[in-house]
Amino acid sequence: MALQDRREDVRAAAIIGLGHIARVHRRSTLSVTIPALKALRFDQHLGGTVEDAIEDILMFVRANG
């Protein structure tokens, strides 16, 4: 999975992509995406990106529901 890739730029792209998918399609499997992202939130380089993606996902998916 791209979220677990050894390369930081690949992980960052995956994180951002999940946020974009939620924004565009207003859907996400929250039971999968949120825990996967939360597992990365303490990464010193990607933590802010993770928090932004989680906020986007929750805002756009819940706004649709």
C-alpha positions as CSV (number, residue, x, y, z in Angstrom):
1,M,0.0,0.0,0.0
2,A,1.3,3.5,-0.9
3,L,0.7,4.7,2.7
4,Q,3.3,2.3,3.9
5,D,5.8,2.8,1.1
6,R,9.4,3.4,2.3
7,R,9.6,6.7,0.2
8,E,8.2,9.7,2.0
9,D,7.0,11.4,-1.2
10,V,4.9,8.3,-2.1
11,R,3.3,8.3,1.3
12,A,2.6,12.0,1.0
13,A,1.0,11.6,-2.4
14,A,-1.2,8.8,-1.0
15,I,-2.3,10.9,2.0
16,I,-3.1,13.9,-0.2
17,G,-4.9,11.6,-2.7
18,L,-7.2,10.2,-0.1
19,G,-8.2,13.7,0.8
20,H,-8.8,14.6,-2.8
21,I,-10.9,11.5,-3.4
22,A,-13.2,12.4,-0.5
23,R,-13.5,16.0,-1.8
24,V,-14.3,15.0,-5.4
25,H,-16.5,12.0,-4.8
26,R,-17.7,12.8,-1.3
27,R,-17.2,9.2,-0.3
28,S,-14.7,7.3,1.6
29,T,-14.6,4.1,3.6
30,L,-14.1,5.8,6.9
31,S,-13.5,2.6,8.8
32,V,-10.5,2.0,6.6
33,T,-9.1,5.4,5.7
34,I,-9.2,7.1,9.0
35,P,-7.3,4.4,11.0
36,A,-4.8,4.1,8.2
37,L,-4.1,7.8,8.3
38,K,-4.1,8.0,12.1
39,A,-1.3,5.4,12.1
40,L,0.8,8.0,10.3
41,R,-0.1,11.2,12.2
42,F,3.0,11.1,14.4
43,D,5.3,11.0,11.5
44,Q,7.5,14.1,11.9
45,H,7.4,14.9,8.2
46,L,3.9,14.0,7.3
47,G,1.9,14.6,10.5
48,G,0.5,17.9,9.3
49,T,-0.5,16.5,5.9
50,V,-2.2,13.6,7.7
51,E,-4.2,15.9,9.9
52,D,-5.2,18.0,6.9
53,A,-6.4,14.9,5.0
54,I,-8.4,13.6,7.9
55,E,-10.1,17.0,8.3
56,D,-10.9,17.1,4.6
57,I,-12.2,13.5,4.6
58,L,-14.4,14.1,7.6
59,M,-15.7,17.4,6.3
60,F,-16.6,16.3,2.8
61,V,-17.8,12.8,3.5
62,R,-20.0,13.8,6.5
63,A,-21.3,16.9,4.7
64,N,-22.6,14.5,2.1
65,G,-24.2,12.1,4.6
